């Protein structure tokens, strides 16, 4: 008789689980912790000076905050000298999209007149600044005697603070004591009241801004011109191309990457150019030369300060420039420009 022995089932050891790989952020921190440490102060500074005010401004655009209703409590001293505080029934509150609706409908502020003035101002300044800057850059790129001196003199307006230039040009256009009216009188013409008409006042601001912006265009476009190979001009000359054909078929295509960048920057800077309008025309006559940024300033710092209206203006200005930048970038991509 045989007996069968049943052995105990042998337990298979559980597979050792490997620890999960660290996340992407953790790997980046472990590998580049020194770079994170060096960038951290800049991020903190940007958060305090840029991102927090931006977020605060967006939030205030959804409220009705003004100088008159900013106090949450009204406190009055009692007979004993103690302050008794009660909730302010007219304190500011959240109003949603009411500010945007009223601004775009024209119920508050002067958004649309200022918007169209801003568009005329921006397009005129950018066109003249780029055109004059391109012409001077082409001239300064050619060999000539005293080229270094000319470059320094043409870049000099860039070194002068904008408010100094604004005051200087306002004095030049002064109706009674200005140099320009003095020249007009010298040739037998009547002096012009530059700031009594919208278009002449806007003309003075455009001249001032073009004078300030041309040096930037010259420097940027000169850098682009020096990057164009001279062999292209030599080949075009051998093929019998005229100076205009060389400019059209060699210079302009070679400057396209630089031109696209400076045009975008020039548009953004001019759209937000506060000191020239504020100091040269001062909104004369009767606010007809105000642009959006000066309108936002006056809403926030003049009269009964309307902080919510100024914030709404700021958000709308930011939105307009963002939309323009997105469509501008798409247009560059369609043209084959990688940017």
C-alpha positions as CSV (number, residue, x, y, z in Angstrom):
1,X,0.0,0.0,0.0
2,X,1.5,3.3,-1.1
3,X,0.8,6.6,0.5
4,X,0.9,9.8,-1.4
5,X,2.3,12.8,0.2
6,X,0.9,16.2,-0.7
7,X,3.5,19.0,-0.4
8,X,2.7,22.5,0.5
9,X,2.2,24.8,-2.4
10,X,5.2,26.9,-2.9
11,X,4.4,30.6,-2.9
12,X,5.8,32.6,-5.8
13,X,7.6,35.7,-4.8
14,X,5.9,38.9,-5.7
15,X,7.7,41.0,-8.3
16,X,9.6,43.9,-7.0
17,X,7.9,47.1,-8.1
18,X,10.2,49.7,-9.4
19,X,9.6,53.2,-8.1
20,X,7.7,55.4,-10.5
21,X,10.0,57.7,-12.5
22,X,10.0,61.3,-11.3
23,X,7.9,63.8,-13.0
24,X,9.1,66.2,-15.7
25,X,9.1,69.1,-13.3
26,X,11.1,67.1,-10.7
27,X,13.6,65.9,-13.3
28,X,14.1,69.5,-14.5
29,X,14.6,70.7,-10.9
30,X,17.1,67.9,-10.1
31,X,19.1,68.6,-13.3
32,X,18.9,72.3,-13.5
33,X,18.3,73.4,-9.9
34,X,20.9,76.2,-10.3
35,X,19.0,77.7,-13.2
36,X,15.7,77.6,-11.3
37,X,17.5,79.3,-8.4
38,X,18.8,82.1,-10.6
39,X,15.5,82.6,-12.4
40,X,13.4,82.6,-9.2
41,X,14.2,86.3,-8.2
42,X,13.1,87.5,-11.7
43,X,9.9,85.5,-11.5
44,X,9.1,86.9,-8.1
45,X,9.8,90.4,-9.3
46,X,7.7,90.0,-12.4
47,X,4.9,88.5,-10.3
48,X,5.0,91.5,-7.9
49,X,5.4,94.2,-10.6
50,X,3.6,92.8,-13.6
51,X,1.3,89.8,-13.0
52,X,-0.3,90.9,-9.8
53,X,-1.2,94.4,-11.1
54,X,-2.4,92.8,-14.3
55,X,-4.6,90.4,-12.4
56,X,-5.8,93.1,-10.1
57,X,-6.7,95.4,-13.0
58,X,-8.7,92.6,-14.8
59,X,-10.6,92.0,-11.5
60,X,-11.3,95.7,-11.0
61,X,-12.7,95.9,-14.6
62,X,-15.6,93.8,-13.3
63,X,-16.4,96.1,-10.5
64,X,-17.8,99.7,-10.1
65,X,-14.9,100.9,-7.9
66,X,-14.4,104.7,-7.9
67,X,-12.9,107.2,-5.5
68,X,-16.3,107.9,-4.1
69,X,-17.3,104.3,-3.1
70,X,-13.9,102.7,-2.3
71,X,-14.6,102.7,1.5
72,X,-16.3,99.6,2.7
73,X,-17.1,101.3,6.1
74,X,-18.0,104.9,7.1
75,X,-16.5,105.9,10.4
76,X,-17.5,109.0,12.3
77,X,-16.1,110.1,15.7
78,X,-18.5,110.0,18.7
79,X,-18.8,112.4,21.6
80,X,-16.3,110.4,23.6
81,X,-13.8,110.5,20.7
82,X,-14.3,106.9,19.7
83,X,-14.9,106.0,16.1
84,X,-18.2,104.3,15.2
85,X,-18.1,102.5,11.9
86,X,-21.0,101.3,9.8
87,X,-21.1,99.5,6.5
88,X,-21.2,101.8,3.5
89,X,-24.4,101.2,1.6
90,X,-22.8,102.6,-1.6
91,X,-19.6,100.6,-1.4
92,X,-18.2,99.2,-4.6
93,X,-19.4,95.8,-5.8
94,X,-18.9,93.2,-8.5
95,X,-20.9,94.2,-11.6
96,X,-19.8,91.6,-14.2
97,X,-19.6,92.8,-17.8
98,X,-21.5,96.0,-17.2
99,X,-18.4,98.2,-17.6
100,X,-17.5,96.6,-21.0
101,X,-21.0,96.9,-22.3
102,X,-21.3,100.6,-21.2
103,X,-17.9,101.5,-22.6
104,X,-18.5,99.8,-26.0
105,X,-22.0,101.3,-26.2
106,X,-20.6,104.8,-25.4
107,X,-22.6,105.2,-22.2
108,X,-19.4,106.0,-20.2
109,X,-16.1,107.2,-21.5
110,X,-15.2,108.1,-25.1
111,X,-13.9,104.8,-26.3
112,X,-14.7,104.8,-30.0
113,X,-13.6,108.4,-30.8
114,X,-10.3,107.7,-28.9
115,X,-10.0,104.3,-30.6
116,X,-10.2,105.8,-34.1
117,X,-7.8,108.6,-33.1
118,X,-5.5,105.9,-31.8
119,X,-5.7,103.9,-35.1
120,X,-4.9,107.1,-37.2
121,X,-2.1,108.0,-34.8
122,X,-0.5,104.5,-34.8
123,X,-0.7,103.8,-38.5
124,X,0.7,107.3,-39.4
125,X,3.6,107.0,-37.0
126,X,4.6,103.5,-37.9
127,X,4.4,104.2,-41.7
128,X,6.5,107.3,-41.5
129,X,8.9,106.0,-38.9
130,X,9.6,102.8,-40.9
131,X,9.8,104.6,-44.3
132,X,12.2,107.3,-43.1
133,X,14.2,104.8,-41.0
134,X,14.6,102.5,-44.0
135,X,15.7,105.3,-46.3
136,X,18.3,106.6,-43.8
137,X,19.5,103.1,-43.1
138,X,20.1,102.4,-46.8
139,X,22.0,105.7,-47.1
140,X,24.1,105.0,-44.0
141,X,24.9,101.5,-45.2
142,X,26.8,102.9,-48.2
143,X,30.5,103.9,-47.9
144,X,30.7,107.7,-47.4
145,X,32.9,110.1,-45.7
146,X,31.9,110.8,-42.1
147,X,29.5,107.9,-42.0
148,X,30.2,107.2,-38.3
149,X,29.4,110.9,-37.4
150,X,26.1,110.7,-39.3
151,X,25.2,107.5,-37.5
152,X,25.8,109.1,-34.1
153,X,23.8,112.2,-34.9
154,X,20.8,110.3,-36.3
155,X,20.7,108.0,-33.2
156,X,21.0,111.0,-30.8
157,X,17.2,111.5,-30.5
158,X,17.0,108.0,-29.0
159,X,19.2,109.1,-26.1
160,X,17.1,112.0,-25.2
161,X,14.3,111.2,-22.6
162,X,10.9,111.2,-24.3
163,X,9.4,113.9,-22.0
164,X,12.3,116.3,-22.8
165,X,11.7,115.8,-26.5
166,X,7.9,116.3,-26.0
167,X,8.4,119.6,-24.2
168,X,10.9,120.7,-26.8
169,X,8.5,120.0,-29.7
170,X,5.6,121.6,-27.9
171,X,7.7,124.8,-27.6
172,X,8.7,124.6,-31.3
173,X,5.0,124.5,-32.2
174,X,4.0,127.3,-29.8
175,X,1.7,129.7,-31.6
176,X,3.3,132.9,-30.2
177,X,6.9,132.0,-29.4
178,X,7.5,128.8,-31.4
179,X,10.4,128.5,-33.9
180,X,8.1,127.0,-36.6
181,X,5.7,129.9,-36.6
182,X,8.6,132.3,-36.5
183,X,9.9,130.7,-39.7
184,X,6.4,131.0,-41.2
185,X,6.3,134.7,-40.4
186,X,9.8,135.2,-41.9
187,X,8.6,133.9,-45.3
188,X,5.4,136.0,-45.1
189,X,2.9,133.4,-44.0
190,X,0.5,133.7,-41.2
191,X,1.2,131.8,-37.9
192,X,-0.7,128.6,-37.3
193,X,-2.6,127.8,-34.1
194,X,-1.4,124.3,-34.1
195,X,-3.3,123.1,-31.0
196,X,-6.6,124.7,-31.9
197,X,-7.5,122.1,-34.5
198,X,-7.6,118.3,-34.2
199,X,-5.6,117.5,-37.3
200,X,-2.9,120.1,-36.8
201,X,-2.5,119.1,-33.1
202,X,-2.3,115.4,-34.1
203,X,0.2,116.4,-36.8
204,X,2.5,117.9,-34.1
205,X,2.3,114.7,-32.0
206,X,3.0,112.5,-35.1
207,X,6.1,114.6,-36.0
208,X,7.4,114.3,-32.4
209,X,6.9,110.6,-32.3
210,X,8.5,110.0,-35.7
211,X,11.5,112.0,-34.5
212,X,11.7,109.8,-31.5
213,X,11.1,106.5,-33.3
214,X,13.3,106.8,-36.4
215,X,16.6,106.1,-34.5
216,X,15.3,102.7,-33.4
217,X,14.3,101.8,-37.0
218,X,17.7,103.0,-38.3
219,X,19.6,100.8,-35.8
220,X,17.5,97.7,-36.4
221,X,17.4,98.0,-40.2
222,X,21.1,98.7,-40.4
223,X,21.7,95.4,-38.6
224,X,19.5,93.7,-41.2
225,X,21.3,95.4,-44.1
226,X,24.7,94.3,-42.9
227,X,23.5,90.7,-42.8
228,X,22.5,90.6,-46.5
229,X,25.4,89.0,-48.5
230,X,27.1,91.4,-50.9
231,X,27.3,88.6,-53.4
232,X,23.6,89.0,-54.1
233,X,24.0,92.7,-55.0
234,X,27.0,91.8,-57.2
235,X,25.0,89.1,-59.0
236,X,22.1,91.4,-59.5
237,X,24.4,94.1,-61.0
238,X,26.0,91.6,-63.4
239,X,22.5,90.6,-64.5
240,X,21.8,94.3,-65.3
241,X,19.4,95.1,-62.5
242,X,18.8,98.8,-61.9
243,X,19.2,100.3,-58.4
244,X,15.4,100.1,-57.8
245,X,15.3,96.5,-58.9
246,X,18.2,95.6,-56.5
247,X,16.3,97.4,-53.7
248,X,13.0,95.7,-54.5
249,X,14.4,92.1,-55.2
250,X,17.4,92.0,-52.9
251,X,17.1,94.5,-50.1
252,X,13.5,94.3,-49.1
253,X,13.4,90.4,-49.1
254,X,16.6,90.4,-47.1
255,X,15.1,92.8,-44.6
256,X,11.8,90.9,-44.2
257,X,12.6,89.2,-40.9
258,X,13.9,92.4,-39.3
259,X,11.1,94.4,-40.8
260,X,8.3,92.2,-39.5
261,X,9.7,92.4,-35.9
262,X,10.3,96.1,-35.9
263,X,6.9,96.8,-37.4
264,X,5.2,94.7,-34.6
265,X,7.2,96.4,-31.9
266,X,6.7,99.9,-33.4
267,X,2.9,99.3,-33.5
268,X,2.7,98.1,-29.9
269,X,4.9,101.0,-28.6
270,X,3.1,103.6,-30.6
271,X,-0.4,102.3,-29.6
272,X,0.7,102.8,-26.0
273,X,2.8,106.0,-26.5
274,X,1.5,108.0,-23.5
275,X,4.0,110.9,-23.0
276,X,3.9,112.3,-26.5
277,X,0.1,112.8,-26.6
278,X,-0.1,113.8,-23.0
279,X,2.7,116.3,-23.1
280,X,2.6,117.7,-26.7
281,X,-1.1,118.0,-27.5
282,X,-2.5,117.5,-24.0
283,X,-5.7,116.3,-25.6
284,X,-6.3,119.6,-27.3
285,X,-8.6,120.7,-28.6
286,X,-11.3,119.6,-26.2
287,X,-10.0,116.1,-25.9
288,X,-10.1,115.4,-29.6
289,X,-6.5,114.1,-29.8
290,X,-6.8,111.8,-26.8
291,X,-5.9,108.2,-27.5
292,X,-6.9,105.1,-25.4
293,X,-4.0,105.2,-23.0
294,X,-4.4,108.9,-22.2
295,X,-8.2,108.2,-21.8
296,X,-7.4,105.5,-19.3
297,X,-5.0,107.8,-17.4
298,X,-7.6,110.6,-17.1
299,X,-10.3,108.2,-15.9
300,X,-8.0,106.9,-13.2
301,X,-6.3,110.2,-12.0
302,X,-8.5,113.1,-12.9
303,X,-11.8,114.3,-11.4
304,X,-13.6,111.6,-9.4
305,X,-11.2,108.8,-10.1
306,X,-13.0,105.9,-11.8
307,X,-10.7,103.0,-11.3
308,X,-13.0,100.4,-12.8
309,X,-13.3,102.5,-16.0
310,X,-9.5,102.8,-16.2
311,X,-9.1,99.1,-15.7
312,X,-11.7,98.4,-18.4
313,X,-9.8,100.6,-20.8
314,X,-6.6,98.7,-19.9
315,X,-8.1,95.3,-20.5
316,X,-9.5,96.4,-23.9
317,X,-6.2,97.8,-24.9
318,X,-4.5,94.6,-24.0
319,X,-7.1,92.6,-25.9
320,X,-6.7,94.7,-29.0
321,X,-2.9,94.3,-29.0
322,X,-3.2,90.5,-28.4
323,X,-5.6,90.0,-31.2
324,X,-3.4,92.1,-33.5
325,X,-0.3,90.1,-32.5
326,X,-2.0,86.7,-33.1
327,X,-3.2,87.6,-36.6
328,X,0.1,89.3,-37.4
329,X,2.0,86.1,-36.5
330,X,-0.4,84.0,-38.6
331,X,0.2,86.2,-41.5
332,X,3.9,85.8,-41.1
333,X,3.5,82.0,-41.0
334,X,1.5,82.0,-44.2
335,X,4.3,84.0,-45.9
336,X,6.8,81.4,-44.7
337,X,8.4,83.4,-42.0
338,X,9.2,81.4,-38.9
339,X,8.7,83.6,-35.9
